[in-house]
Amino acid sequence: MISSGIGILAAVTPEASLAVLGAVISCAITIIGASFGIGWIGSKAVESVARQPEAANRIFTTMIVSAALIEGVTFFSLLLCGLIIFGNR
């Protein structure tokens, strides 16, 4: 897996290698941010249900919608990063 990533950087021209490196770093930041956001939503939902158990259904629904929106933005960002990486070959 690591060798394929190095092969991507070695396969591009020197002018495009900086764009590819930026896209790879953007992919990493996107994944870290999405995992942090979904983890934060989950922890706050559990905390809210512990404080107010009768609102568990509404909290759960809101949590699922928020996590789905984060996932959608994450997939879109990763798609754009992938297009930059594989478009500069």
Buried (B, 14 or more C-beta within 10 A) or exposed (E): EEEEEEEBEEEBEEEBBEBBBEBBEBBEEBEEBBEEBBEEBEEEBEEBBEEEEEEEEEBEEBBEEBBEEBEEBBEEBBEBBEEBBEEBE
